[in-house]
Amino acid sequence: MNNDHIVNVHHLNMYANELAGRMRKALNIADGMINFQECLKVVDAVEQIGQHLTLLNGQSDEFDALALREKFNIKHMSAARILQRLLKHPDMLQSQQDLADTINCSTRSIPVYMSHLRHALNLLGLNDVVHVSYRSGYYITAHNVAKIRNMVVDDGELIAKAA
């Protein structure tokens, strides 16, 4: 079975068992041989299982930056793309350099975009959603991501459709 045939939880379970068998075979301890290429293929397949779970639930975890900008009335698209990245990686500190690389700008612009983002969120009563770690970066907690997701899902427009 390959990952193109996963259409329900039963298929996903069968696929997970197949991957476990492939990993055991690749880590042939009895012969003292390890097939590193096969191990890496299995790891790649395992990392994609989360996407299959998301598709099986009929929703995607990807937020659409343009829809976020419109919903939250964010002044600049770059600020919406920063919000998109923060939502995609809850509880993970994003440095100014990480965010600058995401929107292809200078690190000196990040505080300006963060100011626009915070202002827009504050107007909707989402005060202190974006946290700052002094000289380290920014993050949004998983709890706050869930709060934003609930606002988004209620409108039904901000979650990108799963392909």
FIVEXMAR-619169 format. One record per residue: residue in one letter; y, x, z of N, C-alpha, C in turn. Coordinates in pm, whole numbers. Layout:
N
SITE  rest    n_py    n_px    n_pz   ca_py   ca_px   ca_pz    c_py    c_px    c_pz
SITE     a       Y       X       Z       Y       X       Z       Y       X       Z
...
//
This chain:
163
SITE  rest    n_py    n_px    n_pz   ca_py   ca_px   ca_pz    c_py    c_px    c_pz
SITE     m    -118      86       0       0       0       0     123      90       0
SITE     n     221      57     -84     347     131     -78     454      38     -22
SITE     n     570      93       5     672      16      74     735     -94     -12
SITE     d     703    -101    -142     755    -207    -227     683    -340    -203
SITE     h     567    -335    -138     487    -454    -117     506    -516      22
SITE     i     604    -471      97     627    -524     231     707    -652     218
SITE     v     642    -765     241     710    -893     228     705    -974     357
SITE     n     626    -929     454     623    -998     583     582    -899     692
SITE     v     583    -944     814     554    -856     928     412    -803     922
SITE     h     318    -884     875     179    -840     862     169    -720     768
SITE     h     239    -728     654     238    -615     560     303    -491     621
SITE     l     409    -514     697     476    -402     763     383    -335     863
SITE     n     307    -413     937     211    -359    1033     102    -279     960
SITE     m      52    -332     848     -49    -259     770       8    -127     719
SITE     y     133    -130     673     198     -10     622     215      94     734
SITE     a     254      49     852     269     141     966     135     205    1001
SITE     n      27     128     997    -106     184    1024    -147     285     918
SITE     e    -113     255     794    -142     349     685     -66     480     705
SITE     l      60     470     745     140     591     769      82     672     884
SITE     a      36     604     988     -26     675    1101    -150     750    1055
SITE     g    -231     688     971    -350     754     917    -314     874     831
SITE     r    -211     859     749    -166     972     666    -118    1088     753
SITE     m     -50    1056     862      -1    1162     950    -118    1232    1019
SITE     r    -217    1155    1067    -334    1217    1130    -405    1310    1032
SITE     k    -416    1267     908    -482    1348     806    -401    1474     777
SITE     a    -269    1461     771    -183    1576     744    -186    1676     859
SITE     l    -206    1627     981    -215    1714    1099    -362    1737    1134
SITE     n    -436    1792    1043    -579    1814    1059    -602    1925    1161
SITE     i    -605    1888    1287    -617    1984    1397    -753    2053    1394
SITE     a    -858    1981    1356    -993    2037    1357   -1002    2160    1268
SITE     d    -938    2156    1152    -941    2271    1061    -827    2369    1086
SITE     g    -734    2331    1172    -620    2417    1201    -518    2421    1088
SITE     m    -523    2321    1001    -432    2317     886    -332    2202     904
SITE     i    -208    2228     865    -106    2124     868     -43    2118     730
SITE     n     -43    1999     673      20    1977     543     163    1931     568
SITE     f     255    2027     569     394    1997     603     460    1904     502
SITE     q     426    1918     374     487    1830     274     449    1685     299
SITE     e     322    1659     330     279    1523     358     345    1471     486
SITE     c     358    1559     586     425    1518     710     568    1473     682
SITE     l     639    1548     598     777    1512     564     783    1380     486
SITE     k     686    1357     399     682    1231     325     661    1113     421
SITE     v     573    1133     518     547    1027     615     671    1002     699
SITE     v     739    1108     741     862    1094     820     966    1014     740
SITE     d     982    1045     611    1076     971     528    1040     823     522
SITE     a     911     795     507     865     656     501     891     584     634
SITE     v     866     653     745     888     593     877    1036     561     897
SITE     e    1123     650     852    1267     627     867    1312     504     789
SITE     q    1240     465     686    1278     349     605    1225     218     662
SITE     i    1140     224     761    1083     102     818    1192      12     875
SITE     g    1293      69     937    1403     -10     991    1471     -93     884
SITE     q    1485     -38     764    1545    -113     654    1458    -233     619
SITE     h    1326    -214     622    1236    -325     591    1245    -434     695
SITE     l    1259    -395     822    1273    -495     926    1400    -576     906
SITE     t    1507    -507     869    1635    -574     844    1621    -671     728
SITE     l    1556    -628     619    1539    -715     503    1450    -834     536
SITE     l    1347    -812     619    1259    -922     657    1334   -1026     740
SITE     n    1432    -982     816    1512   -1076     896    1618   -1146     811
SITE     g    1632   -1103     687    1726   -1169     597    1870   -1130     615
SITE     q    1895   -1019     684    2032    -976     699    2038    -824     694
SITE     s    2154    -774     666    2175    -631     657    2264    -587     773
SITE     d    2246    -463     815    2331    -411     920    2460    -350     865
SITE     e    2474    -352     735    2590    -292     672    2708    -389     674
SITE     f    2819    -344     726    2942    -422     722    3016    -387     594
SITE     d    3078    -483     534    3157    -462     413    3301    -429     453
SITE     a    3350    -312     412    3483    -265     454    3594    -358     406
SITE     l    3585    -405     283    3689    -492     231    3694    -624     309
SITE     a    3578    -679     339    3574    -803     417    3624    -780     559
SITE     l    3591    -665     618    3642    -631     751    3795    -625     749
SITE     r    3848    -564     644    3994    -552     632    4059    -690     628
SITE     e    4001    -779     549    4058    -913     537    4042    -993     666
SITE     k    3923    -987     725    3894   -1066     846    3984   -1025     962
SITE     f    3996    -895     981    4071    -844    1096    4216    -809    1061
SITE     n    4257    -839     937    4394    -815     893    4436    -670     918
SITE     i    4352    -578     875    4377    -435     893    4470    -388     781
SITE     k    4574    -315     818    4681    -278     725    4633    -188     610
SITE     h    4548     -90     640    4503       6     539    4352       1     521
SITE     m    4310      14     397    4167      14     367    4098     131     437
SITE     s    4165     243     450    4106     358     519    4072     325     663
SITE     a    4156     247     729    4128     205     866    4006     113     870
SITE     a    3991      28     769    3873     -59     762    3747      22     738
SITE     r    3757     126     659    3639     212     636    3603     291     762
SITE     i    3703     327     841    3675     392     970    3602     293    1060
SITE     l    3650     169    1066    3582      68    1147    3438      49    1098
SITE     q    3420      46     969    3286      32     912    3194     144     962
SITE     r    3244     266     961    3161     379    1007    3131     369    1157
SITE     l    3231     334    1235    3210     321    1379    3108     211    1411
SITE     l    3114     102    1336    3019      -7    1357    2878      31    1314
SITE     k    2870     114    1214    2738     157    1164    2669     252    1262
SITE     h    2746     321    1343    2691     420    1437    2738     389    1579
SITE     p    2687     280    1640    2733     246    1775    2694     352    1877
SITE     d    2780     370    1974    2759     466    2084    2750     611    2039
SITE     m    2785     637    1915    2784     775    1865    2928     822    1846
SITE     l    2960     932    1908    3094     987    1897    3117    1037    1754
SITE     q    3225     990    1693    3262    1031    1558    3387    1117    1569
SITE     s    3375    1243    1532    3490    1334    1542    3594    1297    1437
SITE     q    3714    1346    1457    3819    1323    1357    3777    1379    1222
SITE     q    3706    1492    1223    3660    1552    1097    3558    1462    1029
SITE     d    3464    1403    1108    3365    1310    1051    3435    1193     984
SITE     l    3533    1137    1054    3604    1021    1000    3688    1060     879
SITE     a    3750    1177     884    3829    1224     770    3740    1244     647
SITE     d    3620    1296     669    3527    1315     558    3484    1179     500
SITE     t    3471    1080     586    3431     947     542    3533     885     448
SITE     i    3660     902     481    3765     838     400    3839     937     311
SITE     n    3795    1061     313    3851    1165     226    4001    1183     248
SITE     c    4034    1220     372    4174    1245     406    4182    1362     503
SITE     s    4302    1394     543    4324    1500     641    4295    1447     782
SITE     t    4252    1537     869    4227    1496    1008    4357    1450    1076
SITE     r    4472    1496    1026    4599    1455    1086    4628    1307    1059
SITE     s    4564    1248     958    4586    1107     926    4503    1013    1013
SITE     i    4399    1063    1074    4307     978    1150    4376     905    1264
SITE     p    4459     972    1347    4526     897    1454    4614     782    1403
SITE     v    4674     799    1286    4756     694    1227    4670     575    1189
SITE     y    4559     602    1121    4468     493    1082    4407     426    1204
SITE     m    4377     503    1306    4321     447    1430    4424     356    1497
SITE     s    4551     393    1489    4657     310    1545    4662     175    1472
SITE     h    4655     178    1339    4654      54    1261    4531     -31    1296
SITE     l    4418      35    1310    4294     -35    1342    4301    -100    1480
SITE     r    4346     -26    1578    4356     -80    1714    4455    -195    1721
SITE     h    4566    -182    1650    4665    -290    1648    4603    -418    1593
SITE     a    4531    -407    1483    4468    -525    1421    4365    -586    1515
SITE     l    4285    -503    1580    4183    -554    1672    4247    -618    1796
SITE     n    4354    -557    1845    4423    -612    1962    4480    -751    1934
SITE     l    4528    -773    1813    4583    -904    1777    4476   -1014    1783
SITE     l    4350    -974    1767    4239   -1070    1773    4176   -1077    1912
SITE     g    4238   -1009    2009    4185   -1011    2145    4072    -912    2167
SITE     l    4053    -821    2074    3949    -718    2087    4012    -589    2140
SITE     n    4069    -599    2260    4134    -483    2322    4028    -384    2368
SITE     d    4059    -260    2358    3972    -152    2408    3831    -155    2350
SITE     v    3818    -197    2224    3688    -195    2157    3658     -53    2110
SITE     v    3759      14    2056    3743     152    2009    3778     244    2125
SITE     h    3682     325    2163    3702     418    2274    3734     557    2220
SITE     v    3814     630    2297    3854     766    2260    3798     863    2362
SITE     s    3742     969    2311    3701    1080    2396    3797    1193    2364
SITE     y    3880    1229    2459    3990    1324    2436    3941    1450    2365
SITE     r    4004    1478    2252    3977    1594    2168    3835    1599    2112
SITE     s    3763    1488    2125    3627    1485    2072    3612    1385    1959
SITE     g    3664    1264    1977    3652    1165    1871    3657    1024    1922
SITE     y    3600     934    1844    3607     791    1869    3467     731    1864
SITE     y    3449     618    1934    3322     547    1926    3342     401    1967
SITE     i    3247     319    1926    3241     179    1968    3105     160    2033
SITE     t    3103      97    2148    2975      77    2218    2891     -27    2144
SITE     a    2761     -22    2166    2669    -117    2103    2704    -260    2145
SITE     h    2746    -277    2269    2786    -409    2318    2903    -464    2235
SITE     n    3001    -379    2210    3117    -423    2131    3081    -444    1985
SITE     v    2986    -366    1933    2940    -389    1796    2876    -527    1787
SITE     a    2797    -563    1888    2734    -695    1890    2840    -805    1896
SITE     k    2945    -781    1975    3054    -879    1985    3122    -899    1849
SITE     i    3147    -789    1780    3210    -796    1647    3113    -861    1548
SITE     r    2985    -825    1557    2884    -883    1467    2879   -1035    1485
SITE     n    2888   -1083    1609    2886   -1227    1634    3007   -1294    1570
SITE     m    3122   -1230    1578    3242   -1285    1513    3221   -1290    1362
SITE     v    3161   -1184    1310    3140   -1171    1167    3037   -1273    1118
SITE     v    2926   -1283    1188    2818   -1371    1145    2862   -1517    1152
SITE     d    2947   -1550    1248    2998   -1687    1256    3070   -1727    1127
SITE     d    3141   -1632    1069    3210   -1660     942    3116   -1644     823
SITE     g    3009   -1565     841    2908   -1550     739    2951   -1473     616
SITE     e    3058   -1394     625    3106   -1330     504    3114   -1179     514
SITE     l    3110   -1124     633    3138    -981     644    3015    -892     639
SITE     i    2897    -950     646    2777    -869     637    2740    -860     490
SITE     a    2724    -738     443    2686    -719     303    2548    -780     280
SITE     k    2528    -840     166    2399    -902     134    2295    -794     109
SITE     a    2176    -814     164    2066    -719     142    2021    -729      -4
SITE     a    1999    -613     -63    1959    -612    -205    1812    -641    -220
//
